[in-house]
Amino acid sequence: MMPQSSQNLYFHFGMNADDDGFCEHFTIMRMTESKPDDLKVLQGKGFVKIFDDKVLVILDWKENNWIRGDRYKPSKYLEIYQEEIKKISGMTNDIPNDNQMDTEIRLDKIRLGKNIYTQGFNKFWEEYPKKVAKSVALKSFEKLNPDEALLQVILKDVKRRKISDGWIKDNGRYIPYPATYLNQRRWEDEDNNKTDFLYAK
């Protein structure tokens, strides 16, 4: 329901933001020839938080974007605007600086709301019948990095397999570990009704 000019500006913010969703709005507005009213619309709708006449952060950044830990580069603005960030999130503890900045204390924790990928893994974990090696399964899930469509395919496949002969017999002996299921992309098996699902650690 926003003007197209505001939508276009939001798109360019997303394309030019750093790994924590910060960007220099003044530069991008000049580049896109956007008007101050376009920015006001985004602020009024709660899409961005403007810190000053130079920098803003996209509030839904961590819900719509995910970066692998080995590729993530902390924003230089996390320390500069740490007081403002705490006000946004309602946090009371100080945010570490310099080398103390842990990857878990980023805007995916500071942002209001849950990380979409954590939600996705929780859905998978709740559905999967063999609940072992959760941390390993989480790493496999993050490496797979499924979108919502693929996640639904996986969940549907797990539900089907849970009632198949291959997973029911011998008290679930032939159910693979969750990480193995993800790493081997078992939902792509040509015949999910076969009973030769190997038990693998």
C-alpha positions in Angstrom: 0.0 0.0 0.0 3.1 2.3 -0.1 3.9 4.6 -3.0 6.1 3.0 -5.6 8.8 5.5 -4.9 9.0 4.3 -1.2 9.0 0.7 -2.3 11.8 1.4 -4.7 13.8 3.1 -2.0 13.3 0.2 0.4 14.5 -2.2 -2.3 17.7 -0.2 -2.7 18.2 0.0 1.0 18.1 -3.8 1.1 20.5 -4.1 -1.8 23.1 -1.8 -0.3 22.8 -2.7 3.4 25.7 -4.4 5.3 25.4 -7.8 7.0 23.4 -6.4 9.9 21.0 -4.3 7.9 22.7 -0.9 8.3 23.0 1.5 5.4 23.8 5.1 4.7 20.4 6.4 3.6 21.5 9.8 2.4 23.8 8.3 -0.2 21.2 5.9 -1.5 18.5 8.6 -1.6 20.8 10.7 -3.8 21.5 7.7 -6.0 17.8 6.9 -6.5 16.7 10.5 -6.6 14.3 9.7 -3.8 12.4 12.4 -1.8 12.4 12.9 2.0 8.7 11.9 2.0 9.7 8.5 0.7 11.9 7.9 3.7 9.3 9.2 6.0 6.8 6.7 4.7 9.3 3.8 5.5 9.9 5.2 8.9 6.3 5.7 9.7 5.4 2.2 8.6 8.1 0.7 10.9 10.4 -0.6 8.1 13.4 1.4 9.1 14.9 3.0 12.2 16.7 6.3 11.4 19.6 7.1 13.7 20.8 10.4 12.2 21.0 12.2 8.9 23.4 9.6 7.6 22.6 6.0 8.9 19.5 3.8 9.3 18.9 0.2 10.0 16.3 -2.0 8.3 14.2 -3.4 11.2 13.1 -6.6 9.5 16.6 -7.4 8.1 17.3 -10.6 10.1 13.8 -11.9 9.4 14.2 -11.6 5.6 18.0 -12.3 5.2 20.4 -14.9 6.5 24.1 -15.0 6.2 26.3 -18.0 7.0 28.5 -17.5 10.0 31.7 -17.9 8.1 30.7 -15.2 5.7 29.2 -12.8 8.2 31.0 -9.5 8.8 29.8 -7.4 11.7 28.6 -3.9 10.9 30.9 -1.1 12.0 27.7 0.7 13.2 26.9 -1.9 15.8 29.3 -0.3 18.2 28.6 3.3 17.1 24.8 3.0 17.7 24.8 0.4 20.5 22.8 2.7 22.9 20.2 3.3 20.3 20.0 -0.4 19.5 19.5 -1.3 23.1 16.5 1.2 23.2 15.0 -0.5 20.1 15.3 -4.0 21.6 14.6 -3.2 25.2 17.9 -4.8 26.2 19.4 -3.8 29.6 22.8 -5.5 29.3 25.7 -3.7 27.6 26.6 -4.8 24.2 30.3 -5.9 24.0 32.6 -4.0 21.7 35.7 -4.7 19.6 36.7 -8.4 19.7 34.0 -9.1 22.4 31.3 -8.8 19.9 30.0 -12.3 19.6 28.1 -13.3 16.5 25.2 -14.4 18.7 24.8 -10.8 20.0 23.8 -9.3 16.7 20.7 -7.9 15.3 19.2 -11.3 15.0 19.1 -11.3 18.8 18.6 -7.6 19.1 15.8 -7.4 16.6 12.3 -7.9 17.9 10.9 -11.2 16.7 12.4 -14.6 16.0 14.9 -15.4 13.3 13.1 -17.1 10.5 15.7 -19.8 10.1 15.5 -20.7 13.8 11.7 -21.0 13.4 12.3 -23.3 10.4 14.7 -25.6 12.2 12.3 -25.8 15.2 9.5 -27.0 12.8 11.8 -29.6 11.4 13.0 -30.8 14.8 9.5 -31.0 16.2 8.4 -33.2 13.3 11.4 -35.4 13.0 11.0 -38.6 15.1 14.6 -39.4 16.0 15.7 -36.5 18.2 19.5 -37.0 18.5 22.5 -34.8 17.9 20.5 -31.6 17.8 23.5 -29.3 17.4 24.8 -31.3 14.5 21.4 -31.2 12.9 21.2 -27.5 13.3 24.5 -27.0 11.5 23.2 -29.2 8.7 20.0 -27.2 8.5 21.9 -23.9 8.3 24.2 -25.3 5.6 21.2 -26.4 3.6 19.6 -22.9 4.1 16.1 -24.0 2.9 13.5 -21.4 1.8 9.9 -21.8 2.9 9.0 -23.9 -0.1 11.8 -26.4 0.4 11.0 -26.5 4.1 7.4 -27.5 3.4 8.7 -30.3 1.0 10.9 -31.6 3.8 8.2 -31.5 6.5 5.8 -33.3 4.1 8.3 -36.0 3.4 9.1 -36.5 7.1 5.4 -36.9 7.9 5.0 -39.5 5.1 8.1 -41.4 6.2 7.0 -41.5 9.8 4.1 -43.8 8.9 6.1 -45.9 6.4 7.2 -49.5 7.0 10.8 -48.5 6.7 10.7 -46.1 9.6 8.2 -48.0 11.8 9.8 -51.4 11.9 12.3 -52.4 14.6 11.2 -49.5 16.8 12.6 -46.9 14.4 16.0 -48.6 14.0 16.2 -47.6 10.3 15.4 -43.9 10.8 18.5 -41.9 9.9 19.9 -39.3 12.2 18.3 -35.9 11.4 21.7 -34.5 10.2 22.1 -37.5 8.0 18.6 -37.0 6.5 19.4 -33.4 5.7 23.0 -33.9 4.4 21.8 -36.7 2.1 18.8 -34.8 0.9 16.6 -37.9 1.6 13.4 -36.1 0.6 14.7 -36.4 -3.0 14.7 -40.2 -2.9 12.9 -41.5 -6.0 10.8 -43.9 -4.1 9.9 -42.9 -0.5 7.9 -46.0 0.0 11.0 -48.3 0.0 12.0 -49.8 3.3 15.8 -49.7 2.8 16.3 -46.5 4.8 19.7 -47.1 6.3 20.4 -46.3 9.9 23.4 -44.0 9.8 25.2 -42.0 12.5 
